[in-house]
Amino acid sequence: MAREPICIKGSKILVVDDTPANLDLFSQILESEGYEVSFSTNGKQALELASLAKPDLILLDIMMPEMDGIETCRRLKSLTEIKEIPVVFITAKTDRKDVAEGFRVGAVDYISKPVQHEEVCARVRCHLKNQALVKARDELITQLCDYTKKVETKVLEQNKQLQQNEKLAAIGAMVGEFTHEISTPVGIAITALSHNIEELNSVKLKYDNDDLVQDDFCHFLESSLDSSKIANNNLKRMISLVKSFKRTTVNQCNDVCQQFDLKECLSDVVASLQPRLKRSPHTLELECAEGIIIESFPGTFAQIVTNFVNNSLLHAFKADDKGLMTLIVTVEGEQLILSFSDNGCGIPPDLQEKIFEKFYTTKLGQEGSGLGLHIVRTLVQDKLQGVVVCQSVEGGGSAFKITLPFAELK
C-alpha cells in the first residue's frame, strides 16, 4: 500500500515578537507557504493564545520586555495541554550560553536574526513535518492500544467460553457415565421388589385358597426380608450417587464463592468420577483430613480434579496398565497443598514446559483437546491466586502440586 505524503499546509503557527516589522516579515514568509499564522507581541498574551488555539508550532523571540522568551518558553512547557508544541527561538543573540539556555527550557531549534526567507521556510517545514509525524505516531499508538484492549477482551471472552465448553463437555460425559452407573442399583432394586411382589401374590393366593402352611409363610418372610434389604441397600447407593453427582455438577455449573468442607467436596468429585473409572482398570484415591473448611469456589476445585483425572486417563497409562492416581491434601503453615499424582508413563523433559500451553496435546484428533491442563493453570492462577507446577520422570509417573494461600481461604 502506498504511503501517503505528510501534508503540512494549513498548519497553525504562532509568532511571538514585540517588533511589528518582524511580525509583518514572518507573516509574508509563512502565509506564502500556506500556513495559518497568528501573532502575539508579549509572553503573557502568547500563553493565552497558545492555550486557546493549540498551534502546531511557536516561533518565539528571546528579547522581549516584561517576560522574555526564555521565561515564556518555561511557562509554556509547564502547561500540560500545550507543553508538546515545538518552540523555535528567534534571536539576534549569538552567545552560546543563551542558545543553550533556550534548549534547556524546551526549545527545539533557533533562527538567527536577521532572518533569511529560505532558512525560515526550511526550519519551519522540518519541525512541522516532525510534529505531524509525532501526532501520527501518537494516533497510531492510541489506535494500537485500543485494538490491543479489544483483542485482549476478545481473548478473555474466548478463554472463558473455552473453559465453559470444556467444563460442559466433562459434565456431559459424567452424565452419560452416571446414567449408566445409576441404572445398576435401580435395576437391582426393581428386580428385588418385583420378586417380593411375586412372592407376596403367591402367599396371598394360598391364603385365599386356605392352602397356606407355616413353612410357606416362613419362607415368604425370609425371602421378603432379603429382597427388601437388597432393594434398600441399592436405593441408598443410588441416593448417595445422586447426591454426590448433584453437588458436583451444581458446583461446577454455578461456581460461586462459598464456605464448604474441602474433603466433602473432593469426595463428591471422586464419587462422580467412579462410573468412568469402573470402565477402566485404574483407581483414584483421596487423602484429605477432616474439618478443612474454606471459603472459595467448590466448582473450581471439582473442575481441576476432573481435568487432572481425565488427563491421566488419556495420557498416562498404556492399554494393559493398572494405574493408580492419588489426590493428597495437606496444610503446611499458611499454604494449602493439593498434590495429584499418577504412576503412569511420565512426561518427557522436553514436553514438560509445553503441557500447560493452550491447545497443546499429544492426542490431536483423538480425545485430547489440549485445554485440560491449560484450564487447570488458568483456574489456579487467576481464580484461586495459587501456583501449579509439574514434576515428572519419564517412565516414573507424574505429579502436579498446587499451592494456595490458605490464610486467604479461611
C-alpha positions as a Markdown table, in Angstrom:
| # | Residue | x | y | z |
|---|---|---|---|---|
| 1 | Met | 0.0 | 0.0 | 0.0 |
| 2 | Ala | 1.4 | 3.4 | -1.0 |
| 3 | Arg | 2.4 | 5.6 | 1.9 |
| 4 | Glu | 0.5 | 8.9 | 1.9 |
| 5 | Pro | 2.7 | 12.1 | 1.9 |
| 6 | Ile | 2.7 | 14.2 | 5.1 |
| 7 | Cys | 0.6 | 17.3 | 4.5 |
| 8 | Ile | 1.6 | 20.4 | 6.5 |
| 9 | Lys | -0.3 | 23.1 | 4.5 |
| 10 | Gly | -2.8 | 24.8 | 6.7 |
| 11 | Ser | -0.7 | 24.2 | 9.8 |
| 12 | Lys | -1.2 | 26.8 | 12.6 |
| 13 | Ile | 1.9 | 28.8 | 13.6 |
| 14 | Leu | 2.0 | 31.3 | 16.5 |
| 15 | Val | 4.7 | 34.1 | 16.0 |
| 16 | Val | 5.7 | 35.9 | 19.2 |
| 17 | Asp | 7.7 | 39.1 | 18.7 |
| 18 | Asp | 7.4 | 42.6 | 20.1 |
| 19 | Thr | 8.5 | 44.3 | 16.9 |
| 20 | Pro | 5.7 | 44.9 | 14.3 |
| 21 | Ala | 8.2 | 44.9 | 11.4 |
| 22 | Asn | 9.3 | 41.3 | 12.3 |
| 23 | Leu | 5.7 | 40.2 | 12.6 |
| 24 | Asp | 5.0 | 41.6 | 9.2 |
| 25 | Leu | 8.0 | 39.9 | 7.7 |
| 26 | Phe | 7.1 | 36.5 | 9.2 |
| 27 | Ser | 3.5 | 37.0 | 8.0 |
| 28 | Gln | 4.7 | 37.4 | 4.4 |
| 29 | Ile | 7.0 | 34.4 | 4.6 |
| 30 | Leu | 4.7 | 31.9 | 6.3 |
| 31 | Glu | 1.4 | 32.8 | 4.6 |
| 32 | Ser | 3.1 | 32.5 | 1.2 |
| 33 | Glu | 3.8 | 28.8 | 2.2 |
| 34 | Gly | 0.1 | 28.2 | 3.0 |
| 35 | Tyr | 0.3 | 28.3 | 6.8 |
| 36 | Glu | -2.3 | 29.8 | 9.1 |
| 37 | Val | -0.4 | 32.5 | 11.2 |
| 38 | Ser | -1.4 | 34.2 | 14.4 |
| 39 | Phe | 0.6 | 36.8 | 16.3 |
| 40 | Ser | 1.4 | 37.9 | 19.8 |
| 41 | Thr | 3.6 | 40.8 | 21.0 |
| 42 | Asn | 4.3 | 39.6 | 24.5 |
| 43 | Gly | 4.8 | 36.5 | 26.6 |
| 44 | Lys | 1.6 | 36.7 | 28.6 |
| 45 | Gln | -0.6 | 37.1 | 25.5 |
| 46 | Ala | 1.4 | 34.2 | 23.9 |
| 47 | Leu | 0.5 | 31.8 | 26.7 |
| 48 | Glu | -3.2 | 32.7 | 26.4 |
| 49 | Leu | -3.2 | 32.3 | 22.6 |
| 50 | Ala | -1.3 | 29.0 | 22.7 |
| 51 | Ser | -3.7 | 27.6 | 25.2 |
| 52 | Leu | -6.7 | 28.7 | 23.1 |
| 53 | Ala | -5.6 | 28.0 | 19.5 |
| 54 | Lys | -3.3 | 25.0 | 20.1 |
| 55 | Pro | -0.8 | 25.9 | 17.3 |
| 56 | Asp | 1.4 | 23.3 | 15.6 |
| 57 | Leu | 4.5 | 25.4 | 16.0 |
| 58 | Ile | 5.6 | 28.5 | 18.0 |
| 59 | Leu | 8.2 | 31.0 | 16.8 |
| 60 | Leu | 9.3 | 32.9 | 19.9 |
| 61 | Asp | 11.6 | 35.9 | 20.1 |
| 62 | Ile | 14.0 | 35.7 | 23.0 |
| 63 | Met | 14.4 | 39.5 | 23.6 |
| 64 | Met | 11.0 | 40.9 | 24.8 |
| 65 | Pro | 10.1 | 43.3 | 27.6 |
| 66 | Glu | 8.5 | 42.2 | 30.9 |
| 67 | Met | 8.6 | 38.4 | 30.2 |
| 68 | Asp | 11.4 | 37.4 | 27.8 |
| 69 | Gly | 11.3 | 34.4 | 25.5 |
| 70 | Ile | 13.2 | 32.1 | 27.9 |
| 71 | Glu | 10.6 | 32.6 | 30.7 |
| 72 | Thr | 7.7 | 32.4 | 28.2 |
| 73 | Cys | 9.0 | 29.0 | 27.0 |
| 74 | Arg | 9.5 | 27.8 | 30.5 |
| 75 | Arg | 5.9 | 28.6 | 31.3 |
| 76 | Leu | 4.6 | 27.1 | 28.1 |
| 77 | Lys | 6.3 | 23.8 | 28.9 |
| 78 | Ser | 4.8 | 23.8 | 32.4 |
| 79 | Leu | 1.2 | 23.7 | 30.9 |
| 80 | Thr | 0.1 | 20.1 | 30.2 |
| 81 | Glu | -2.2 | 20.9 | 27.3 |
| 82 | Ile | 0.4 | 22.7 | 25.3 |
| 83 | Lys | 3.8 | 21.5 | 26.5 |
| 84 | Glu | 4.3 | 19.2 | 23.5 |
| 85 | Ile | 4.1 | 22.1 | 21.0 |
| 86 | Pro | 7.6 | 22.6 | 19.5 |
| 87 | Val | 9.1 | 26.1 | 20.2 |
| 88 | Val | 11.7 | 27.6 | 17.8 |
| 89 | Phe | 13.5 | 30.7 | 19.2 |
| 90 | Ile | 14.1 | 33.8 | 17.1 |
| 91 | Thr | 17.2 | 35.5 | 18.4 |
| 92 | Ala | 19.7 | 38.2 | 17.4 |
| 93 | Lys | 22.0 | 36.8 | 20.2 |
| 94 | Thr | 24.9 | 34.6 | 19.2 |
| 95 | Asp | 26.0 | 33.9 | 22.7 |
| 96 | Arg | 26.2 | 30.1 | 23.1 |
| 97 | Lys | 25.0 | 30.3 | 26.7 |
| 98 | Asp | 21.8 | 32.0 | 25.6 |
| 99 | Val | 21.2 | 29.3 | 22.9 |
| 100 | Ala | 22.0 | 26.6 | 25.4 |
| 101 | Glu | 19.5 | 28.1 | 27.9 |
| 102 | Gly | 16.9 | 28.1 | 25.2 |
| 103 | Phe | 17.3 | 24.4 | 24.6 |
| 104 | Arg | 17.4 | 23.7 | 28.3 |
| 105 | Val | 13.9 | 25.2 | 28.9 |
| 106 | Gly | 12.5 | 23.2 | 26.0 |
| 107 | Ala | 13.1 | 24.8 | 22.6 |
| 108 | Val | 13.8 | 22.5 | 19.6 |
| 109 | Asp | 15.7 | 24.9 | 17.4 |
| 110 | Tyr | 16.5 | 28.6 | 16.8 |
| 111 | Ile | 16.6 | 31.0 | 13.9 |
| 112 | Ser | 19.1 | 33.9 | 13.9 |
| 113 | Lys | 18.2 | 37.5 | 13.0 |
| 114 | Pro | 18.2 | 39.0 | 10.5 |
| 115 | Val | 16.1 | 36.1 | 9.2 |
| 116 | Gln | 16.5 | 34.6 | 5.8 |
| 117 | His | 13.4 | 33.5 | 3.9 |
| 118 | Glu | 14.8 | 30.1 | 2.8 |
| 119 | Glu | 16.1 | 29.3 | 6.3 |
| 120 | Val | 12.7 | 30.2 | 7.9 |
| 121 | Cys | 10.8 | 28.0 | 5.4 |
| 122 | Ala | 13.2 | 25.1 | 5.7 |
| 123 | Arg | 13.3 | 25.1 | 9.5 |
| 124 | Val | 9.5 | 25.6 | 9.9 |
| 125 | Arg | 8.8 | 22.9 | 7.3 |
| 126 | Cys | 11.2 | 20.5 | 9.1 |
| 127 | His | 9.6 | 21.0 | 12.5 |
| 128 | Leu | 6.0 | 20.9 | 11.2 |
| 129 | Lys | 6.7 | 17.6 | 9.5 |
| 130 | Asn | 8.3 | 16.2 | 12.7 |
| 131 | Gln | 5.3 | 17.4 | 14.7 |
| 132 | Ala | 3.0 | 15.8 | 12.1 |
| 133 | Leu | 4.9 | 12.5 | 12.4 |
| 134 | Val | 4.7 | 12.7 | 16.2 |
| 135 | Lys | 0.9 | 13.2 | 16.1 |
| 136 | Ala | 0.6 | 10.4 | 13.6 |
| 137 | Arg | 2.7 | 8.2 | 15.8 |
| 138 | Asp | 0.6 | 9.1 | 18.9 |
| 139 | Glu | -2.6 | 8.4 | 17.0 |
| 140 | Leu | -1.3 | 5.0 | 15.8 |
| 141 | Ile | -0.2 | 4.2 | 19.4 |
| 142 | Thr | -3.7 | 5.1 | 20.6 |
| 143 | Gln | -5.3 | 3.0 | 17.9 |
| 144 | Leu | -3.0 | 0.1 | 18.6 |
| 145 | Cys | -3.7 | 0.3 | 22.4 |
| 146 | Asp | -7.4 | 0.4 | 21.7 |
| 147 | Tyr | -7.1 | -2.5 | 19.3 |
| 148 | Thr | -4.9 | -4.4 | 21.8 |
| 149 | Lys | -7.5 | -3.9 | 24.5 |
| 150 | Lys | -10.2 | -5.2 | 22.2 |
| 151 | Val | -8.1 | -8.2 | 21.3 |
| 152 | Glu | -7.4 | -8.9 | 25.0 |
| 153 | Thr | -11.1 | -8.6 | 25.8 |
| 154 | Lys | -11.9 | -10.9 | 22.9 |
| 155 | Val | -9.2 | -13.4 | 24.0 |
| 156 | Leu | -10.6 | -13.3 | 27.6 |
| 157 | Glu | -14.1 | -13.9 | 26.4 |
| 158 | Gln | -12.9 | -16.8 | 24.2 |
| 159 | Asn | -10.9 | -18.3 | 27.0 |
| 160 | Lys | -14.0 | -18.2 | 29.3 |
| 161 | Gln | -16.0 | -19.8 | 26.5 |
| 162 | Leu | -13.4 | -22.5 | 26.0 |
| 163 | Gln | -13.3 | -23.2 | 29.7 |
| 164 | Gln | -17.1 | -23.3 | 29.8 |
| 165 | Asn | -17.2 | -25.6 | 26.8 |
| 166 | Glu | -14.6 | -27.9 | 28.3 |
| 167 | Lys | -16.5 | -27.9 | 31.7 |
| 168 | Leu | -19.8 | -28.7 | 30.0 |
| 169 | Ala | -18.1 | -31.5 | 27.9 |
| 170 | Ala | -16.8 | -33.0 | 31.1 |
| 171 | Ile | -20.2 | -32.7 | 32.8 |
| 172 | Gly | -21.8 | -34.2 | 29.7 |
| 173 | Ala | -19.5 | -37.2 | 29.8 |
| 174 | Met | -20.2 | -37.6 | 33.6 |
| 175 | Val | -24.0 | -37.5 | 32.9 |
| 176 | Gly | -23.7 | -40.4 | 30.4 |
| 177 | Glu | -21.5 | -42.4 | 32.8 |
| 178 | Phe | -23.7 | -41.5 | 35.8 |
| 179 | Thr | -26.8 | -42.7 | 33.9 |
| 180 | His | -25.2 | -46.0 | 33.2 |
| 181 | Glu | -23.9 | -46.3 | 36.8 |
| 182 | Ile | -27.2 | -45.5 | 38.4 |
| 183 | Ser | -29.1 | -48.0 | 36.2 |
| 184 | Thr | -27.4 | -50.9 | 38.0 |
| 185 | Pro | -28.7 | -50.2 | 41.6 |
| 186 | Val | -32.0 | -49.1 | 40.3 |
| 187 | Gly | -32.3 | -52.3 | 38.2 |
| 188 | Ile | -31.3 | -54.5 | 41.2 |
| 189 | Ala | -33.8 | -52.7 | 43.4 |
| 190 | Ile | -36.6 | -53.2 | 40.9 |
| 191 | Thr | -35.7 | -56.8 | 40.4 |
| 192 | Ala | -35.8 | -57.4 | 44.2 |
| 193 | Leu | -39.1 | -55.6 | 44.7 |
| 194 | Ser | -40.6 | -57.4 | 41.7 |
| 195 | His | -39.5 | -60.8 | 43.2 |
| 196 | Asn | -41.0 | -59.7 | 46.5 |
| 197 | Ile | -44.3 | -58.8 | 44.8 |
| 198 | Glu | -44.4 | -62.3 | 43.1 |
| 199 | Glu | -43.8 | -64.0 | 46.5 |
| 200 | Leu | -46.5 | -61.8 | 48.1 |
| 201 | Asn | -49.0 | -62.7 | 45.4 |
| 202 | Ser | -48.2 | -66.4 | 45.8 |
| 203 | Val | -48.7 | -66.3 | 49.6 |
| 204 | Lys | -52.0 | -64.3 | 49.2 |
| 205 | Leu | -53.3 | -66.9 | 46.7 |
| 206 | Lys | -52.5 | -69.7 | 49.1 |
| 207 | Tyr | -54.1 | -67.8 | 51.9 |
| 208 | Asp | -57.2 | -67.1 | 49.8 |
| 209 | Asn | -57.5 | -70.8 | 49.0 |
| 210 | Asp | -56.8 | -71.8 | 52.6 |
| 211 | Asp | -53.7 | -73.7 | 51.5 |
| 212 | Leu | -51.1 | -71.5 | 53.4 |
| 213 | Val | -49.0 | -73.6 | 55.7 |
| 214 | Gln | -46.4 | -72.4 | 58.2 |
| 215 | Asp | -43.4 | -73.3 | 56.1 |
| 216 | Asp | -44.7 | -71.4 | 53.2 |
| 217 | Phe | -45.3 | -68.3 | 55.3 |
| 218 | Cys | -41.8 | -68.6 | 57.0 |
| 219 | His | -40.2 | -68.9 | 53.5 |
| 220 | Phe | -42.1 | -65.8 | 52.4 |
| 221 | Leu | -40.9 | -63.8 | 55.4 |
| 222 | Glu | -37.3 | -64.7 | 54.8 |
| 223 | Ser | -37.5 | -64.1 | 51.1 |
| 224 | Ser | -39.3 | -60.8 | 51.6 |
| 225 | Leu | -36.7 | -59.6 | 54.2 |
| 226 | Asp | -33.8 | -60.5 | 51.8 |
| 227 | Ser | -35.5 | -58.7 | 48.9 |
| 228 | Ser | -36.2 | -55.6 | 51.0 |
| 229 | Lys | -32.7 | -55.4 | 52.2 |
| 230 | Ile | -31.3 | -55.7 | 48.7 |
| 231 | Ala | -33.7 | -53.0 | 47.4 |
| 232 | Asn | -33.0 | -50.8 | 50.4 |
| 233 | Asn | -29.2 | -51.0 | 50.0 |
| 234 | Asn | -29.3 | -50.3 | 46.3 |
| 235 | Leu | -31.7 | -47.4 | 46.7 |
| 236 | Lys | -29.4 | -46.0 | 49.3 |
| 237 | Arg | -26.5 | -46.4 | 47.0 |
| 238 | Met | -28.5 | -44.7 | 44.2 |
| 239 | Ile | -29.4 | -41.8 | 46.5 |
| 240 | Ser | -25.7 | -41.4 | 47.5 |
| 241 | Leu | -24.7 | -41.3 | 43.9 |
| 242 | Val | -27.4 | -38.8 | 43.0 |
| 243 | Lys | -26.4 | -36.5 | 45.9 |
| 244 | Ser | -22.7 | -36.6 | 45.0 |
| 245 | Phe | -23.4 | -36.1 | 41.3 |
| 246 | Lys | -25.8 | -33.3 | 42.1 |
| 247 | Arg | -23.4 | -31.4 | 44.4 |
| 248 | Thr | -20.6 | -31.8 | 41.9 |
| 249 | Thr | -22.5 | -30.7 | 38.8 |
| 250 | Val | -24.3 | -27.8 | 40.6 |
| 251 | Asn | -21.0 | -26.5 | 42.0 |
| 252 | Gln | -19.4 | -26.6 | 38.5 |
| 253 | Cys | -22.4 | -25.1 | 36.7 |
| 254 | Asn | -22.9 | -22.4 | 39.3 |
| 255 | Asp | -19.4 | -21.8 | 40.7 |
| 256 | Val | -19.9 | -19.2 | 43.3 |
| 257 | Cys | -17.6 | -18.4 | 46.3 |
| 258 | Gln | -19.0 | -20.1 | 49.4 |
| 259 | Gln | -17.9 | -21.8 | 52.6 |
| 260 | Phe | -17.6 | -25.6 | 52.2 |
| 261 | Asp | -15.9 | -28.7 | 53.6 |
| 262 | Leu | -13.0 | -29.5 | 51.3 |
| 263 | Lys | -13.0 | -33.2 | 52.0 |
| 264 | Glu | -16.7 | -33.5 | 51.4 |
| 265 | Cys | -16.4 | -31.5 | 48.1 |
| 266 | Leu | -13.5 | -33.7 | 46.9 |
| 267 | Ser | -15.2 | -36.9 | 48.0 |
| 268 | Asp | -18.2 | -35.9 | 45.9 |
| 269 | Val | -15.9 | -35.4 | 42.9 |
| 270 | Val | -14.2 | -38.7 | 43.4 |
| 271 | Ala | -17.6 | -40.4 | 43.7 |
| 272 | Ser | -18.8 | -38.7 | 40.5 |
| 273 | Leu | -15.8 | -40.0 | 38.6 |
| 274 | Gln | -16.2 | -43.6 | 39.7 |
| 275 | Pro | -18.5 | -44.6 | 36.9 |
| 276 | Arg | -15.8 | -43.7 | 34.4 |
| 277 | Leu | -13.1 | -45.3 | 36.5 |
| 278 | Lys | -15.1 | -48.5 | 36.8 |
| 279 | Arg | -14.8 | -48.9 | 33.0 |
| 280 | Ser | -11.0 | -48.8 | 33.3 |
| 281 | Pro | -8.5 | -50.8 | 35.4 |
| 282 | His | -7.4 | -47.7 | 37.1 |
| 283 | Thr | -8.2 | -46.4 | 40.6 |
| 284 | Leu | -8.3 | -43.0 | 42.3 |
| 285 | Glu | -7.5 | -42.5 | 46.0 |
| 286 | Leu | -8.2 | -39.4 | 48.1 |
| 287 | Glu | -6.3 | -38.4 | 51.2 |
| 288 | Cys | -7.7 | -35.4 | 53.0 |
| 289 | Ala | -8.0 | -34.5 | 56.6 |
| 290 | Glu | -11.4 | -33.9 | 58.2 |
| 291 | Gly | -12.6 | -30.4 | 59.0 |
| 292 | Ile | -10.8 | -28.3 | 56.4 |
| 293 | Ile | -13.4 | -25.6 | 56.0 |
| 294 | Ile | -12.5 | -23.0 | 53.4 |
| 295 | Glu | -14.3 | -20.1 | 51.6 |
| 296 | Ser | -13.6 | -20.5 | 47.9 |
| 297 | Phe | -15.1 | -21.9 | 44.7 |
| 298 | Pro | -16.0 | -25.6 | 45.1 |
| 299 | Gly | -16.8 | -25.9 | 41.4 |
| 300 | Thr | -13.3 | -24.8 | 40.5 |
| 301 | Phe | -11.8 | -27.5 | 42.7 |
| 302 | Ala | -14.1 | -30.0 | 41.1 |
| 303 | Gln | -13.0 | -29.0 | 37.6 |
| 304 | Ile | -9.3 | -29.0 | 38.5 |
| 305 | Val | -9.5 | -32.6 | 39.9 |
| 306 | Thr | -11.7 | -33.8 | 37.0 |
| 307 | Asn | -9.2 | -32.3 | 34.4 |
| 308 | Phe | -6.3 | -34.0 | 36.3 |
| 309 | Val | -8.0 | -37.4 | 36.2 |
| 310 | Asn | -9.1 | -37.1 | 32.6 |
| 311 | Asn | -5.5 | -36.0 | 31.6 |
| 312 | Ser | -4.0 | -39.1 | 33.4 |
| 313 | Leu | -6.6 | -41.5 | 31.9 |
| 314 | Leu | -5.9 | -40.1 | 28.4 |
| 315 | His | -2.1 | -39.8 | 28.5 |
| 316 | Ala | -0.5 | -41.6 | 31.5 |
| 317 | Phe | -1.4 | -45.2 | 31.1 |
| 318 | Lys | -1.0 | -47.9 | 28.5 |
| 319 | Ala | -3.7 | -50.3 | 27.5 |
| 320 | Asp | -2.6 | -53.1 | 29.8 |
| 321 | Asp | -1.7 | -50.9 | 32.8 |
| 322 | Lys | -3.5 | -50.9 | 36.2 |
| 323 | Gly | -2.9 | -47.3 | 37.1 |
| 324 | Leu | -3.1 | -45.6 | 40.4 |
| 325 | Met | -4.0 | -41.9 | 40.8 |
| 326 | Thr | -3.7 | -40.2 | 44.2 |
| 327 | Leu | -5.1 | -36.9 | 45.4 |
| 328 | Ile | -3.5 | -35.7 | 48.7 |
| 329 | Val | -4.5 | -32.5 | 50.5 |
| 330 | Thr | -2.3 | -31.1 | 53.3 |
| 331 | Val | -2.0 | -27.8 | 55.1 |
| 332 | Glu | 1.6 | -26.6 | 55.5 |
| 333 | Gly | 1.8 | -23.4 | 57.6 |
| 334 | Glu | 0.0 | -20.7 | 55.6 |
| 335 | Gln | -0.3 | -22.9 | 52.5 |
| 336 | Leu | -2.9 | -25.3 | 51.3 |
| 337 | Ile | -1.3 | -28.0 | 49.2 |
| 338 | Leu | -3.1 | -30.2 | 46.7 |
| 339 | Ser | -0.9 | -32.9 | 45.2 |
| 340 | Phe | -2.2 | -35.1 | 42.3 |
| 341 | Ser | 0.0 | -37.9 | 41.0 |
| 342 | Asp | -0.2 | -41.0 | 38.9 |
| 343 | Asn | 2.1 | -43.9 | 38.3 |
| 344 | Gly | 1.9 | -43.7 | 34.6 |
| 345 | Cys | 4.5 | -43.3 | 31.8 |
| 346 | Gly | 5.6 | -39.8 | 32.9 |
| 347 | Ile | 6.3 | -36.8 | 30.7 |
| 348 | Pro | 9.5 | -36.4 | 28.6 |
| 349 | Pro | 11.6 | -33.4 | 29.8 |
| 350 | Asp | 11.3 | -31.5 | 26.5 |
| 351 | Leu | 7.5 | -31.6 | 26.8 |
| 352 | Gln | 7.1 | -30.6 | 30.4 |
| 353 | Glu | 7.3 | -26.9 | 29.6 |
| 354 | Lys | 4.5 | -27.3 | 27.0 |
| 355 | Ile | 1.8 | -29.2 | 28.8 |
| 356 | Phe | 0.2 | -26.1 | 30.2 |
| 357 | Glu | 0.0 | -24.3 | 26.9 |
| 358 | Lys | -3.3 | -23.8 | 25.3 |
| 359 | Phe | -4.2 | -26.4 | 22.6 |
| 360 | Tyr | -1.1 | -28.4 | 23.2 |
| 361 | Thr | -1.8 | -32.2 | 23.1 |
| 362 | Thr | -0.1 | -35.4 | 22.0 |
| 363 | Lys | -3.6 | -36.8 | 21.2 |
| 364 | Leu | -4.5 | -34.4 | 18.4 |
| 365 | Gly | -7.5 | -35.7 | 16.5 |
| 366 | Gln | -8.3 | -38.2 | 19.3 |
| 367 | Glu | -9.9 | -37.3 | 22.7 |
| 368 | Gly | -7.5 | -34.7 | 23.7 |
| 369 | Ser | -8.4 | -31.0 | 23.2 |
| 370 | Gly | -5.2 | -29.6 | 24.6 |
| 371 | Leu | -7.2 | -27.5 | 27.1 |
| 372 | Gly | -7.3 | -29.6 | 30.2 |
| 373 | Leu | -4.0 | -28.6 | 31.9 |
| 374 | His | -4.2 | -25.1 | 30.4 |
| 375 | Ile | -7.5 | -24.6 | 32.2 |
| 376 | Val | -6.1 | -26.1 | 35.4 |
| 377 | Arg | -3.3 | -23.5 | 35.4 |
| 378 | Thr | -5.7 | -20.7 | 34.5 |
| 379 | Leu | -8.1 | -21.6 | 37.3 |
| 380 | Val | -5.3 | -22.0 | 39.8 |
| 381 | Gln | -3.6 | -18.7 | 39.0 |
| 382 | Asp | -6.5 | -16.4 | 38.1 |
| 383 | Lys | -9.3 | -17.7 | 40.3 |
| 384 | Leu | -7.6 | -19.3 | 43.3 |
| 385 | Gln | -4.5 | -17.0 | 43.3 |
| 386 | Gly | -2.2 | -20.0 | 43.5 |
| 387 | Val | 0.6 | -21.8 | 41.7 |
| 388 | Val | 0.7 | -25.1 | 39.9 |
| 389 | Val | 3.9 | -27.0 | 39.0 |
| 390 | Cys | 4.6 | -30.3 | 37.4 |
| 391 | Gln | 7.3 | -32.8 | 38.4 |
| 392 | Ser | 7.7 | -35.9 | 36.2 |
| 393 | Val | 10.2 | -38.5 | 35.4 |
| 394 | Glu | 9.8 | -40.3 | 32.1 |
| 395 | Gly | 8.7 | -43.8 | 32.9 |
| 396 | Gly | 8.2 | -42.9 | 36.6 |
| 397 | Gly | 4.8 | -41.2 | 36.7 |
| 398 | Ser | 3.8 | -37.5 | 37.0 |
| 399 | Ala | 3.0 | -35.3 | 39.9 |
| 400 | Phe | 1.2 | -31.9 | 40.0 |
| 401 | Lys | 1.5 | -29.7 | 43.0 |
| 402 | Ile | -0.9 | -26.8 | 43.6 |
| 403 | Thr | 0.0 | -24.3 | 46.3 |
| 404 | Leu | -2.8 | -22.0 | 47.5 |
| 405 | Pro | -2.7 | -19.2 | 50.1 |
| 406 | Phe | -4.6 | -20.9 | 53.0 |
| 407 | Ala | -4.9 | -17.8 | 55.1 |
| 408 | Glu | -7.0 | -16.2 | 52.3 |
| 409 | Leu | -9.2 | -19.2 | 52.0 |
| 410 | Lys | -10.3 | -19.2 | 55.7 |
